Amino acid sequence: MSLFDGQPDLPLSSSATHGARDPLSPASRAGGAPLAERMRPRTLAELSGQEHLVGPGKPLRVQIERDDPQSMIFWGPPGVGKTTLAKIIAETTQASFIEFSAVMSGIKEIKQVMADAARAAEMHSRTILFVDEIHRFNKAQQDAFLPYVERGTIRLIGATTENPSFEVISALLSRCRVYVLHPLSEPQIADLLRRALKDSERGLGAKELTADDEALDLIAAYSSGDCRNAYNTLEVAAQLAAEGARQIDKTIATEAIQQRVLMYDKSGEEHYNLISALHKSVRNSDPDAALYWLARMFAGGEDPLYLARRIVRMAVEDIGLAAPEALNLCLSAKQAMEFLGSPEGDLALAEAVVYLSLAPKSNAVYTAYGAVQQEVEQTRQEPVPLHLRNAPTRLMKELGYAEGYKYAHDEEGRVADMDCLPDSLRGRSYYQPTQEGREKQLAQRMEEIRRIRAEKQT
């Protein structure tokens, strides 16, 4: 009924290879497996969600219906159906199905499974090798699949919660189609929970429980799109209800949830997605969104020092000299966070985020420095003009060091008529202040300096 991933797999030898005509094991059919496993969809008709892939005429459905043997990668968060889809494909195409865990297996196990698959191919038997958490394999391990995928000995289906463009080697990725799976919506999950409560064969129907819509909606909301987690929570709630009035209400649902499931991996793509959302919310002067994304990262267990560093970066990259005090405020927030610790110190970073959101914005220094860096990379390393060099020795004075240097403090307006860039770069202008905040005053000062310098040249 839903799409969700299976439990962690053990390494499989040839003896573990099995036909995929029935995705449920005898233990699952007998009710010995968790509810999430028992309710696993067995056909495309039972699926809920992923309509963008398996709806009529959609790419994955077409590939399945045509029995297209190309290997594929399923990319999506936990509990959205990566394992389920692989099993349905094996069932639909009448292929042998091997589950293989990147967590538990190495090169030796890979070679053994590949040898078994090669022997099966000689007998005109097709093999689907499902590799869970394929992103955990290193380059050498992923390379081991290549010759078998190229020859068609196996049809590889990899599952990953990480961006495959970063985690799967390019040679293997180029031989696979990548399908992105989305979390189920809260209404979809709530509907699946209702089905599980009514299903007497595979679900909880035999317990004759009832559930408030509010309770099921609460479980769905707290699952963060992970259907397996929702089923697990419902199973706990069912046990609690069976001991009392056989009614799952909001109180029982809250007890079963215990702790909200947050889709967050401090080293994975979601980490970068959230910090990107925080930074861009600050840049767009949206304090409410910035506070939300900051709280999401704290709730996910993010390192406060990492957040502090990124907030300081926001001050120098997006606020700049429009509000130069922002940098000091962010550094003070970092010190306060270290001094107080969490959770009290978290508020200091929240304060900094709100200030940055409301502060005038300028990336003028950021842009100017980038232009200078490009200039340095693309032009020859010009010598320092002689008049800007110190002359501590007589020889250096005889060579013209410091000749023509004008001490600005002795000049009218404290500005000397003197070029400080190399001759080949004379007249270059990198820093262009905006009219935002304090930078408006800096722009006026730069115009004044240009006027003084022009008067001295006439």
C-alpha positions in Angstrom: 0.0 0.0 0.0 2.9 2.4 0.5 6.4 2.8 -0.7 9.0 2.2 1.9 12.4 0.7 2.4 13.2 -2.6 3.9 15.2 -3.2 7.1 19.0 -3.3 6.9 20.1 -6.3 4.8 22.7 -8.9 5.7 25.4 -9.9 3.2 24.0 -12.5 0.9 25.8 -15.5 -0.6 24.5 -17.6 -3.5 22.3 -19.5 -1.1 20.4 -16.3 -0.3 19.4 -15.8 -3.9 15.7 -16.2 -4.3 13.0 -15.6 -6.9 11.0 -12.5 -6.3 7.6 -13.9 -7.2 6.4 -13.2 -3.6 7.9 -10.1 -1.9 6.7 -11.3 1.5 8.5 -14.1 3.3 6.5 -16.8 5.1 7.3 -15.1 8.4 5.8 -11.9 7.0 2.7 -13.6 5.8 2.2 -15.3 9.1 2.4 -11.9 10.9 5.8 -12.4 12.4 7.3 -9.4 10.6 6.8 -5.7 11.6 3.7 -4.0 10.3 5.8 -2.0 7.8 7.1 -5.2 6.2 3.7 -6.9 6.1 2.1 -3.9 4.4 4.8 -3.7 1.8 3.2 -3.3 -1.7 3.5 -6.3 -3.9 2.4 -4.8 -7.2 2.4 -1.4 -9.0 -1.4 -1.3 -8.4 -0.8 -1.3 -4.6 1.6 1.6 -4.7 0.7 5.0 -3.1 2.9 7.9 -4.1 5.7 8.4 -6.6 3.1 9.1 -9.3 5.7 11.1 -11.2 7.6 7.8 -11.8 5.0 5.0 -11.9 1.9 6.8 -13.1 0.5 5.9 -16.5 3.1 6.8 -19.2 5.7 7.9 -16.6 9.3 7.0 -17.1 9.8 4.2 -14.6 6.5 2.6 -15.4 7.3 2.6 -19.1 10.7 1.0 -18.4 9.1 -1.7 -16.3 6.4 -2.4 -18.8 8.9 -2.7 -21.7 11.1 -4.9 -19.6 14.0 -2.5 -20.3 17.1 -4.2 -18.7 19.0 -0.9 -18.0 20.4 -0.6 -14.5 19.1 2.2 -12.3 19.6 4.2 -9.2 16.8 5.1 -6.8 17.6 8.3 -4.9 15.3 9.4 -2.0 15.0 9.8 1.7 14.4 6.8 4.0 11.0 5.1 3.9 9.8 6.1 0.4 9.9 2.8 -1.4 13.3 2.2 -2.9 13.5 -1.5 -1.8 9.8 -2.0 -2.5 10.1 -0.8 -6.1 13.2 -3.0 -6.7 11.2 -6.1 -5.5 8.2 -5.2 -7.6 10.4 -4.8 -10.7 11.9 -8.3 -10.0 8.4 -9.8 -9.6 7.1 -8.1 -12.7 10.0 -9.1 -14.9 10.3 -12.6 -13.4 13.9 -12.1 -12.4 15.9 -13.6 -9.5 16.3 -11.0 -6.8 19.4 -10.5 -4.6 19.5 -8.0 -1.8 23.0 -6.7 -1.0 23.9 -4.3 1.7 26.7 -1.8 1.3 27.0 -1.6 5.0 27.8 -5.2 5.6 29.6 -6.3 2.4 33.0 -5.9 0.7 34.8 -6.9 -2.4 34.9 -10.6 -1.5 31.1 -10.8 -1.2 30.6 -8.8 -4.4 32.8 -11.2 -6.4 30.9 -14.2 -5.0 27.5 -12.7 -5.9 28.8 -11.7 -9.4 30.1 -15.2 -10.0 26.7 -16.7 -9.0 24.9 -14.2 -11.3 27.2 -15.1 -14.2 26.4 -18.8 -13.8 22.7 -17.9 -13.7 23.0 -15.9 -16.9 24.5 -19.0 -18.6 21.3 -20.8 -17.8 19.3 -17.8 -19.3 18.1 -16.7 -15.9 18.0 -13.0 -15.2 19.3 -11.5 -12.0 18.4 -8.2 -10.3 21.0 -7.2 -7.8 19.6 -4.6 -5.4 22.3 -2.7 -3.5 21.0 -0.8 -0.5 23.0 2.3 0.5 25.2 2.1 -2.5 26.7 5.4 -1.6 28.6 3.6 1.2 30.6 1.6 -1.2 34.1 3.1 -2.0 35.4 3.6 -5.5 37.0 0.1 -5.8 33.9 -1.6 -4.6 31.7 0.3 -7.1 34.2 -0.5 -9.8 33.7 -4.2 -9.2 30.2 -4.0 -10.5 31.1 -2.3 -13.8 32.1 -5.3 -16.0 29.0 -7.2 -15.0 26.7 -4.2 -15.6 28.3 -3.6 -19.0 27.9 -7.2 -20.1 24.3 -7.4 -18.8 25.2 -10.2 -16.4 23.2 -8.4 -13.8 20.7 -5.6 -13.7 21.9 -3.3 -10.9 19.4 -1.4 -8.9 21.1 0.8 -6.3 19.4 2.7 -3.5 20.8 5.8 -1.9 19.7 8.6 0.4 22.7 10.7 -0.9 23.0 12.7 -4.1 24.3 10.0 -6.6 26.2 12.6 -8.6 28.5 13.0 -5.5 28.5 9.5 -4.1 28.4 7.1 -7.2 31.4 6.9 -9.5 30.8 8.5 -12.9 31.5 5.3 -14.9 28.7 3.4 -13.0 26.4 6.4 -12.9 26.6 6.8 -16.7 25.3 3.3 -17.1 22.3 3.8 -14.9 19.1 5.8 -15.0 18.6 7.9 -11.9 15.1 8.1 -10.5 14.3 10.6 -7.7 11.7 9.4 -5.1 9.8 11.9 -3.0 8.5 11.6 0.5 4.8 10.7 0.8 2.5 13.5 1.7 0.8 13.5 5.1 -2.7 12.8 3.7 -1.2 9.8 1.8 0.4 8.4 4.9 -2.7 8.9 7.0 -4.8 7.0 4.4 -2.3 4.2 4.4 -2.5 4.0 8.2 -6.3 3.7 7.9 -5.9 0.8 5.5 -3.5 -0.9 7.8 -6.0 -0.7 10.7 -8.7 -2.3 8.5 -6.5 -5.0 6.8 -7.1 -8.3 8.6 -4.7 -10.3 6.5 -1.6 -8.2 6.6 -2.4 -5.3 8.9 -4.0 -4.7 12.3 -7.6 -5.5 11.3 -7.8 -8.5 13.6 -7.2 -6.3 16.6 -10.5 -4.5 15.9 -9.1 -1.1 16.8 -10.5 2.3 16.0 -8.5 5.5 15.6 -9.3 9.2 15.6 -8.5 11.1 12.5 -6.6 13.6 14.6 -4.4 10.8 16.0 -3.6 9.4 12.5 -2.9 12.9 11.1 -0.5 13.5 14.0 1.4 10.3 13.3 1.5 11.2 9.6 2.8 14.7 10.3 5.5 13.5 12.6 6.8 10.8 10.2 8.4 13.5 8.0 7.3 11.6 4.9 8.9 8.3 6.0 6.1 5.7 5.7 8.0 2.9 7.5 8.4 5.2 10.5 4.6 5.9 10.4 3.8 2.2 10.3 6.2 1.6 13.2 4.6 4.3 15.3 1.1 3.0 14.5 2.2 -0.5 15.6 3.3 1.0 19.0 0.1 3.0 19.3 -1.9 -0.2 18.6 -0.2 -2.0 21.4 -1.0 0.8 23.8 -4.6 1.0 22.7 -5.1 -2.8 23.0 -4.3 -2.5 26.7 -7.1 0.0 27.2 -10.2 1.2 25.3 -9.0 -0.2 21.9 -9.1 3.4 20.6 -6.1 5.3 19.3 -6.6 8.9 20.3 -4.2 11.9 20.2 -2.8 11.1 23.7 -1.9 7.6 22.7 -0.5 8.8 19.3 1.7 11.4 21.1 3.0 8.7 23.5 3.8 6.4 20.6 5.7 9.1 18.7 8.0 10.1 21.6 10.3 12.0 19.4 9.8 13.7 16.1 11.6 12.1 13.1 13.7 14.8 11.5 15.0 14.1 8.1 18.6 15.4 8.6 22.0 14.0 8.0 24.8 16.2 9.3 27.2 14.8 6.6 24.7 14.3 3.8 22.9 16.4 1.2 20.1 17.5 3.5 22.8 19.2 5.6 23.7 21.4 2.6 20.1 21.9 1.6 19.2 23.3 5.0 22.3 25.6 5.4 21.6 26.8 1.9 18.0 27.6 2.9 19.2 29.5 6.0 21.8 31.5 4.1 19.4 32.5 1.3 16.7 33.4 3.8 19.1 35.8 5.5 20.2 37.2 2.2 16.6 37.8 1.2 15.9 39.7 4.5 13.4 37.1 5.7 13.9 36.7 9.5 11.1 34.3 10.0 12.3 31.8 7.4 15.9 32.2 8.7 14.8 31.4 12.3 12.9 28.3 11.0 15.8 26.8 9.1 18.2 27.6 12.0 15.8 25.8 14.4 15.6 22.8 12.0 19.3 22.5 12.0 19.6 22.7 15.7 16.8 20.1 16.1 18.7 17.8 13.7 21.8 17.9 16.0 23.9 20.3 13.9 27.2 21.4 15.5 26.6 24.9 16.8 30.2 25.9 15.9 29.5 25.1 12.3 26.4 27.3 12.4 28.4 30.1 14.0 31.0 29.9 11.3 28.4 30.1 8.5 26.6 33.0 10.2 29.9 34.9 10.4 30.4 34.2 6.7 26.9 35.6 6.0 28.0 38.8 7.7 31.1 39.3 5.6 29.6 38.0 2.3 26.1 39.5 2.3 26.1 42.4 4.8 29.6 43.7 4.4 30.3 47.4 4.8 26.6 48.3 4.6 26.5 47.4 8.3 30.1 46.7 9.4 29.0 46.1 13.0 27.3 42.9 11.9 30.7 41.1 11.9 31.4 42.0 15.5 27.8 41.0 16.6 28.2 37.6 14.9 31.6 37.0 16.5 30.1 38.0 19.9 27.2 35.6 19.3 29.7 32.8 18.7 31.5 33.6 21.9 28.2 33.7 23.8 27.2 30.3 22.4 30.5 28.8 23.5 30.2 30.4 27.0 26.6 29.4 27.6 26.4 26.1 25.7 23.2 24.7 24.3 20.3 25.3 24.5 20.8 28.7 26.1 23.6 29.7 23.7 21.5 28.8 20.7 19.5 32.0 21.3 22.7 34.1 20.6 22.9 32.6 17.1 19.2 33.2 16.6 19.7 36.8 17.6 22.5 37.1 15.1 20.4 35.5 12.3 17.6 38.0 12.9 19.9 40.9 12.9 21.6 39.8 9.6 18.2 39.3 8.0 17.1 42.9 8.8 20.4 44.6 8.2 21.1 46.4 4.9 22.7 44.2 2.4 25.8 44.6 0.3 28.1 42.1 -1.5 30.3 44.9 -2.9 33.4 43.8 -1.0 32.7 40.1 -1.8 32.4 41.0 -5.5 35.4 43.3 -5.5 37.7 40.7 -3.9 36.5 38.1 -6.4 37.4 40.4 -9.3 40.8 41.1 -7.8 41.5 37.4 -7.3 40.6 36.8 -11.0 42.9 39.7 -12.0 45.8 38.1 -10.0 45.2 34.8 -11.7 45.0 36.1 -15.2 47.7 38.8 -15.3 51.4 38.6 -14.8 52.8 39.2 -11.3 53.7 42.9 -11.6 56.6 44.2 -9.5 55.7 46.7 -6.7 56.2 50.2 -8.1 59.5 51.7 -6.8 57.8 54.6 -5.1 55.8 52.2 -2.8 58.9 50.3 -1.7 60.8 50.9 1.5 64.5 52.0 1.2 66.2 50.9 4.4 69.7 50.7 2.8 71.8 53.1 0.7 71.8 50.7 -2.3 68.0 50.6 -2.3 67.9 54.4 -2.3 70.4 54.5 -5.2 68.2 52.1 -7.1 65.2 54.4 -6.8 63.3 52.7 -4.0 60.8 55.1 -2.3 61.6 57.8 -4.8 58.5 59.9 -5.5 56.6 58.5 -2.5 54.2 61.1 -1.0 53.2 60.8 2.7 49.4 61.1 2.7 49.3 62.8 6.2 51.3 65.7 4.8 49.0 66.2 1.9 45.9 68.4 1.7 42.8 66.3 2.4 45.1 63.5 3.5 45.1 62.2 -0.1 48.2 62.2 -2.3 48.3 62.4 -6.1 50.0 59.0 -6.4 49.1 55.7 -8.1 49.4 52.6 -5.9 48.6 50.0 -8.5 51.2 48.6 -11.0 51.4 50.6 -14.3 49.6 47.9 -16.3 46.6 48.0 -13.9 46.4 51.8 -13.5 42.9 53.1 -13.3 41.3 49.8 -12.3 38.3 50.1 -10.0 37.2 47.0 -8.2 35.2 48.1 -5.2 31.8 49.6 -6.1 29.9 50.6 -2.9 26.2 50.4 -2.9 23.7 52.9 -1.6 22.7 50.6 1.3 23.3 51.5 4.9 26.7 52.6 5.9 28.0 52.0 2.4 26.2 55.0 1.1 28.5 57.1 3.2 31.5 55.2 1.9 30.4 55.9 -1.6 30.3 59.6 -0.8 33.8 59.4 0.7 35.1 57.6 -2.4 33.7 60.4 -4.6 35.3 63.0 -2.4 38.7 61.2 -2.7 38.3 61.2 -6.5 37.6 64.9 -6.5 40.6 65.7 -4.4 42.9 63.6 -6.5 41.5 65.2 -9.7 42.1 68.7 -8.4 45.7 67.8 -7.6 46.3 66.5 -11.2 45.1 69.8 -12.8 
